[in-house]
Amino acid sequence: MSFHKRDGDTPTNELRLKDFDRIWTKFCFLDETGSLSNIKDSYFTIGLLKMSQPYYLQSKILYERNIRNFHDEMKFNKLSKNNIEFMKFVINSVFDTRSVDFYSYTTKKGSKYFLDNFNGDTWKAYEAITLKLLEVALSEQEIIILIADHVTTPKEVRFEVNTKKKFNSCKRRLALAGVCRFDSKSNDLLQVADLLVGAITYDLKLSAGTVSGSKYKTELVNLLKHNLGVDTFQNGFRNKNFSIFVERGTGENEKRPSS
Protein backbone atom coordinates (compact mmCIF):
# COMPACT_ATOMS: atom_id res chain seq x y z
CA MET A 1 0.00 0.00 0.00
CA SER A 2 1.43 3.37 -1.03
CA PHE A 3 1.85 6.05 1.61
CA HIS A 4 1.16 8.77 -0.95
CA LYS A 5 -2.22 9.41 -2.52
CA ARG A 6 -2.27 9.96 -6.25
CA ASP A 7 -4.18 13.21 -6.60
CA GLY A 8 -3.67 14.92 -9.91
CA ASP A 9 -6.77 17.08 -9.49
CA THR A 10 -5.50 19.26 -6.64
CA PRO A 11 -3.29 22.13 -7.88
CA THR A 12 0.11 22.13 -6.19
CA ASN A 13 -0.33 25.68 -4.90
CA GLU A 14 -3.49 24.64 -3.05
CA LEU A 15 -1.78 21.87 -1.08
CA ARG A 16 -1.10 22.53 2.62
CA LEU A 17 1.11 20.82 5.18
CA LYS A 18 -1.85 18.77 6.34
CA ASP A 19 -1.85 17.24 2.85
CA PHE A 20 1.45 15.52 3.61
CA ASP A 21 0.25 12.27 2.07
CA ARG A 22 -0.21 14.04 -1.27
CA ILE A 23 3.19 15.75 -1.30
CA TRP A 24 6.30 13.94 -2.49
CA THR A 25 9.61 14.83 -0.87
CA LYS A 26 12.69 14.17 -2.98
CA PHE A 27 16.38 14.40 -2.14
CA CYS A 28 18.75 15.93 -4.68
CA PHE A 29 22.52 15.46 -4.58
CA LEU A 30 24.47 18.05 -6.54
CA ASP A 31 28.11 17.92 -7.62
CA GLU A 32 30.23 19.54 -10.28
CA THR A 33 33.27 18.82 -12.39
CA GLY A 34 35.76 21.32 -13.68
CA SER A 35 36.65 24.63 -12.13
CA LEU A 36 34.73 27.78 -12.94
CA SER A 37 37.73 29.88 -11.98
CA ASN A 38 40.22 27.98 -14.17
CA ILE A 39 39.85 29.35 -17.71
CA LYS A 40 42.08 26.56 -19.07
CA ASP A 41 39.43 24.02 -18.04
CA SER A 42 36.91 24.98 -20.71
CA TYR A 43 34.06 22.59 -19.79
CA PHE A 44 32.05 22.92 -16.62
CA THR A 45 29.28 20.48 -15.70
CA ILE A 46 26.90 20.46 -12.76
CA GLY A 47 24.86 17.32 -12.14
CA LEU A 48 21.93 16.57 -9.89
CA LEU A 49 20.93 13.09 -8.71
CA LYS A 50 17.31 12.96 -7.52
CA MET A 51 15.52 10.23 -5.56
CA SER A 52 12.74 9.81 -3.03
CA GLN A 53 14.45 7.06 -1.01
CA PRO A 54 18.26 7.57 -0.98
CA TYR A 55 18.52 4.53 1.30
CA TYR A 56 18.16 2.04 -1.56
CA LEU A 57 21.13 3.18 -3.63
CA GLN A 58 23.16 4.12 -0.57
CA SER A 59 22.67 0.70 1.03
CA LYS A 60 23.79 -1.09 -2.15
CA ILE A 61 26.97 0.94 -2.23
CA LEU A 62 27.67 0.56 1.47
CA TYR A 63 27.12 -3.20 1.36
CA GLU A 64 29.50 -3.54 -1.58
CA ARG A 65 32.07 -1.31 0.12
CA ASN A 66 32.10 -3.67 3.09
CA ILE A 67 32.26 -6.79 0.92
CA ARG A 68 35.23 -5.43 -1.05
CA ASN A 69 36.78 -3.60 1.90
CA PHE A 70 36.82 -0.50 -0.28
CA HIS A 71 36.54 2.74 1.68
CA ASP A 72 38.14 5.33 -0.60
CA GLU A 73 36.28 8.33 -1.97
CA MET A 74 34.77 7.75 -5.39
CA LYS A 75 36.22 10.36 -7.75
CA PHE A 76 36.15 10.20 -11.53
CA ASN A 77 39.54 11.90 -11.71
CA LYS A 78 41.05 9.18 -9.50
CA LEU A 79 40.00 6.16 -11.56
CA SER A 80 42.61 3.42 -11.68
CA LYS A 81 42.98 -0.34 -12.06
CA ASN A 82 42.54 -0.60 -8.28
CA ASN A 83 39.06 0.93 -8.21
CA ILE A 84 37.56 0.66 -11.71
CA GLU A 85 35.55 -2.49 -10.96
CA PHE A 86 33.94 -0.92 -7.91
CA MET A 87 33.11 2.26 -9.87
CA LYS A 88 31.52 0.14 -12.60
CA PHE A 89 29.42 -1.59 -9.95
CA VAL A 90 28.23 1.83 -8.74
CA ILE A 91 27.28 3.03 -12.23
CA ASN A 92 25.33 -0.17 -12.87
CA SER A 93 23.64 0.20 -9.48
CA VAL A 94 22.26 3.60 -10.51
CA PHE A 95 20.42 1.89 -13.36
CA ASP A 96 19.34 -1.05 -11.20
CA THR A 97 17.73 1.21 -8.57
CA ARG A 98 14.15 2.38 -9.07
CA SER A 99 13.07 6.02 -9.01
CA VAL A 100 16.49 7.54 -9.60
CA ASP A 101 16.67 10.55 -11.92
CA PHE A 102 19.68 12.50 -13.11
CA TYR A 103 19.98 15.97 -14.63
CA SER A 104 23.10 17.76 -15.79
CA TYR A 105 24.06 21.00 -17.49
CA THR A 106 27.36 21.53 -19.30
CA THR A 107 28.66 24.94 -20.33
CA LYS A 108 31.83 26.17 -21.99
CA LYS A 109 33.36 29.08 -20.11
CA GLY A 110 34.58 30.74 -23.28
CA SER A 111 31.19 30.69 -25.00
CA LYS A 112 29.42 33.92 -25.92
CA TYR A 113 26.43 32.92 -23.81
CA PHE A 114 28.56 32.34 -20.73
CA LEU A 115 30.46 35.61 -21.11
CA ASP A 116 27.39 37.72 -21.96
CA ASN A 117 25.17 36.37 -19.19
CA PHE A 118 27.60 36.04 -16.30
CA ASN A 119 30.17 38.72 -17.09
CA GLY A 120 33.00 36.64 -15.68
CA ASP A 121 31.21 36.14 -12.33
CA THR A 122 31.84 32.43 -11.76
CA TRP A 123 29.71 32.19 -8.63
CA LYS A 124 26.78 33.82 -10.35
CA ALA A 125 27.12 31.15 -13.03
CA TYR A 126 27.27 28.34 -10.45
CA GLU A 127 24.11 29.57 -8.77
CA ALA A 128 22.27 30.16 -12.05
CA ILE A 129 23.06 26.71 -13.41
CA THR A 130 21.95 25.12 -10.13
CA LEU A 131 18.62 26.94 -10.42
CA LYS A 132 18.25 25.70 -14.01
CA LEU A 133 18.66 22.11 -12.85
CA LEU A 134 16.24 22.52 -9.95
CA GLU A 135 13.69 23.98 -12.35
CA VAL A 136 13.86 20.90 -14.55
CA ALA A 137 14.00 18.43 -11.66
CA LEU A 138 10.97 19.72 -9.75
CA SER A 139 7.62 18.04 -10.40
CA GLU A 140 4.14 19.03 -9.36
CA GLN A 141 3.07 18.11 -5.80
CA GLU A 142 6.72 17.83 -4.83
CA ILE A 143 9.14 19.45 -2.38
CA ILE A 144 12.84 18.89 -2.84
CA ILE A 145 15.81 18.98 -0.49
CA LEU A 146 19.19 19.90 -1.96
CA ILE A 147 22.44 18.38 -0.70
CA ALA A 148 25.37 19.97 -2.52
CA ASP A 149 29.08 19.38 -2.59
CA HIS A 150 30.97 21.92 -0.51
CA VAL A 151 32.77 24.51 -2.61
CA THR A 152 34.92 27.19 -1.01
CA THR A 153 33.43 30.56 -1.94
CA PRO A 154 34.15 34.22 -1.18
CA LYS A 155 32.53 35.54 2.01
CA GLU A 156 29.92 37.55 0.11
CA VAL A 157 28.57 34.47 -1.70
CA ARG A 158 25.47 33.07 0.03
CA PHE A 159 24.73 30.09 -2.17
CA GLU A 160 22.44 28.24 0.23
CA VAL A 161 20.35 31.29 1.14
CA ASN A 162 20.12 32.69 -2.38
CA THR A 163 19.26 29.39 -4.02
CA LYS A 164 16.41 28.61 -1.63
CA LYS A 165 15.01 32.14 -1.67
CA LYS A 166 15.14 32.58 -5.45
CA PHE A 167 13.71 29.17 -6.24
CA ASN A 168 10.80 29.40 -3.82
CA SER A 169 10.06 32.96 -4.91
CA CYS A 170 9.99 31.84 -8.53
CA LYS A 171 7.64 28.96 -7.72
CA ARG A 172 5.58 31.04 -5.28
CA ARG A 173 5.46 28.11 -2.88
CA LEU A 174 7.68 25.95 -0.69
CA ALA A 175 9.37 23.98 -3.48
CA LEU A 176 12.88 23.80 -2.03
CA ALA A 177 12.81 22.92 1.67
CA GLY A 178 16.47 23.59 2.27
CA VAL A 179 20.02 23.61 0.93
CA CYS A 180 23.02 22.19 2.75
CA ARG A 181 26.57 21.64 1.52
CA PHE A 182 28.80 18.80 2.67
CA ASP A 183 32.29 17.67 1.84
CA SER A 184 31.68 14.98 -0.77
CA LYS A 185 34.04 12.65 1.13
CA SER A 186 31.26 12.24 3.67
CA ASN A 187 28.50 11.23 1.26
CA ASP A 188 28.43 8.38 -1.25
CA LEU A 189 25.57 9.86 -3.27
CA LEU A 190 27.48 13.08 -3.88
CA GLN A 191 30.30 10.86 -5.07
CA VAL A 192 27.93 9.08 -7.47
CA ALA A 193 27.02 12.47 -8.92
CA ASP A 194 30.75 13.13 -9.33
CA LEU A 195 31.19 9.93 -11.35
CA LEU A 196 28.29 10.82 -13.64
CA VAL A 197 29.27 14.42 -14.34
CA GLY A 198 32.90 13.38 -14.68
CA ALA A 199 32.04 10.76 -17.31
CA ILE A 200 29.84 13.14 -19.30
CA THR A 201 32.45 15.90 -19.32
CA TYR A 202 35.25 13.50 -20.19
CA ASP A 203 33.29 12.23 -23.19
CA LEU A 204 32.92 15.81 -24.42
CA LYS A 205 36.66 16.37 -24.01
CA LEU A 206 37.38 13.16 -25.90
CA SER A 207 35.12 14.31 -28.74
CA ALA A 208 36.85 17.70 -28.79
CA GLY A 209 40.28 16.08 -28.76
CA THR A 210 41.42 17.93 -25.65
CA VAL A 211 42.32 14.71 -23.80
CA SER A 212 44.14 11.65 -25.11
CA GLY A 213 41.93 9.10 -23.39
CA SER A 214 42.77 7.43 -20.08
CA LYS A 215 42.04 3.69 -20.23
CA TYR A 216 40.01 3.56 -17.04
CA LYS A 217 38.17 6.84 -17.54
CA THR A 218 37.22 5.79 -21.05
CA GLU A 219 36.03 2.44 -19.71
CA LEU A 220 33.64 4.11 -17.28
CA VAL A 221 32.45 6.58 -19.92
CA ASN A 222 31.66 3.70 -22.27
CA LEU A 223 29.76 1.85 -19.55
CA LEU A 224 27.57 4.89 -18.89
CA LYS A 225 26.90 5.35 -22.61
CA HIS A 226 26.11 1.64 -22.97
CA ASN A 227 23.54 1.80 -20.18
CA LEU A 228 21.91 4.81 -21.83
CA GLY A 229 22.16 3.43 -25.37
CA VAL A 230 24.00 6.45 -26.73
CA ASP A 231 27.24 6.87 -28.69
CA THR A 232 28.20 10.36 -27.52
CA PHE A 233 27.05 13.14 -25.21
CA GLN A 234 27.98 15.86 -27.70
CA ASN A 235 24.34 16.41 -28.60
CA GLY A 236 23.02 15.95 -25.10
CA PHE A 237 20.68 13.12 -24.16
CA ARG A 238 17.22 12.65 -22.70
CA ASN A 239 15.07 9.71 -21.68
CA LYS A 240 12.62 9.07 -18.85
CA ASN A 241 15.25 9.25 -16.09
CA PHE A 242 18.22 11.10 -17.57
CA SER A 243 18.32 14.65 -18.92
CA ILE A 244 21.77 15.74 -20.08
CA PHE A 245 22.03 19.29 -21.42
CA VAL A 246 25.06 20.38 -23.41
CA GLU A 247 25.18 24.08 -24.17
CA ARG A 248 25.75 24.97 -27.80
CA GLY A 249 27.37 28.27 -26.92
CA THR A 250 24.29 30.38 -27.66
CA GLY A 251 22.45 29.52 -24.48
CA GLU A 252 20.53 26.74 -26.20
CA ASN A 253 20.70 23.07 -25.30
CA GLU A 254 21.08 20.19 -27.67
CA LYS A 255 18.34 18.33 -25.80
CA ARG A 256 15.52 20.28 -24.25
CA PRO A 257 14.64 19.52 -20.63
CA SER A 258 11.58 17.50 -19.81
CA SER A 259 9.67 17.92 -16.59
MONOR-V334959 format. One record per backbone hydrogen bond with DSSP energy under -0.5 kcal/mol. CO is the residue of the C=O (numbers start at 1). NH is the residue of the N-H. E is the energy in kcal/mol with one decimal. If there is no record, write none. Layout:
# MONOR-V334959
CO	NH	E
CO	NH	E
This chain:
# MONOR-V334959
5	7	-0.9
9	11	-0.6
11	14	-1.7
11	15	-0.5
12	15	-1.5
16	19	-2.3
17	20	-0.9
19	22	-2.6
19	23	-0.5
20	23	-0.7
21	5	-3.2
22	24	-0.5
24	26	-0.5
24	143	-3.0
26	145	-2.5
27	51	-2.4
28	30	-0.5
28	147	-3.5
29	49	-2.6
30	149	-2.2
31	47	-3.0
33	45	-1.8
34	36	-0.5
35	38	-0.8
37	39	-0.9
38	41	-1.4
40	42	-1.2
42	109	-2.4
44	107	-2.6
45	33	-2.4
46	105	-2.3
47	31	-2.0
48	50	-0.5
48	103	-2.3
49	29	-2.8
50	101	-2.7
51	27	-3.2
53	56	-1.4
53	57	-0.5
54	58	-2.5
55	59	-3.1
56	60	-1.4
57	61	-2.0
58	62	-2.7
59	63	-2.5
60	64	-2.1
61	65	-2.4
62	66	-2.1
63	67	-2.1
64	68	-2.5
65	69	-1.0
65	70	-2.2
69	71	-0.6
73	75	-0.8
75	78	-1.6
76	79	-1.4
80	83	-1.0
80	84	-1.8
83	87	-2.2
84	88	-2.3
85	89	-1.8
86	90	-2.0
87	91	-2.3
88	92	-2.4
89	93	-2.0
90	94	-1.6
91	95	-1.1
92	96	-1.2
93	97	-1.0
97	100	-0.5
99	52	-0.6
101	50	-3.1
102	243	-2.4
103	48	-3.3
104	245	-2.5
105	46	-2.1
106	247	-2.6
107	44	-2.3
107	109	-0.5
108	111	-2.0
111	115	-2.3
112	116	-2.9
113	117	-2.3
114	118	-1.9
115	119	-1.3
118	121	-2.9
120	122	-1.2
121	125	-1.7
122	126	-2.2
123	127	-2.2
124	128	-2.4
125	129	-2.7
126	130	-1.8
127	131	-2.1
128	132	-1.9
129	133	-2.1
130	134	-2.4
131	135	-2.2
132	136	-1.7
133	137	-2.5
134	138	-2.1
139	142	-0.7
141	24	-2.8
143	26	-2.3
144	177	-2.5
144	178	-0.6
145	28	-3.0
145	147	-0.6
146	148	-0.6
146	180	-2.2
147	30	-2.9
148	182	-2.5
154	157	-1.6
156	158	-0.5
158	162	-3.0
159	163	-2.6
160	164	-1.8
161	165	-2.4
162	166	-2.8
163	167	-2.1
164	168	-2.3
165	169	-2.1
166	170	-2.2
167	171	-2.1
168	172	-1.5
168	173	-1.3
173	175	-1.4
175	144	-3.1
175	177	-0.6
178	146	-2.5
180	148	-2.6
182	150	-2.5
183	186	-2.4
184	187	-1.5
187	191	-1.4
188	192	-1.9
189	193	-1.8
190	194	-1.7
191	195	-2.0
192	196	-2.1
193	197	-2.6
194	198	-2.4
195	199	-2.1
196	200	-2.2
197	201	-2.3
198	202	-2.2
199	203	-2.0
200	204	-1.7
201	205	-2.1
202	206	-2.5
203	207	-2.3
204	208	-1.9
205	209	-0.8
205	210	-2.2
205	211	-0.8
206	209	-0.6
214	218	-2.8
215	219	-1.7
216	220	-1.8
217	221	-2.5
218	222	-2.7
219	223	-1.6
220	224	-2.2
221	225	-2.4
222	226	-2.3
223	227	-2.3
224	228	-1.5
225	229	-1.4
225	230	-2.2
233	236	-1.8
237	244	-3.7
241	102	-2.9
242	239	-2.7
243	104	-2.3
243	245	-0.6
244	237	-2.1
245	106	-2.2
245	247	-0.5
246	254	-1.3
249	113	-1.6
252	248	-2.4
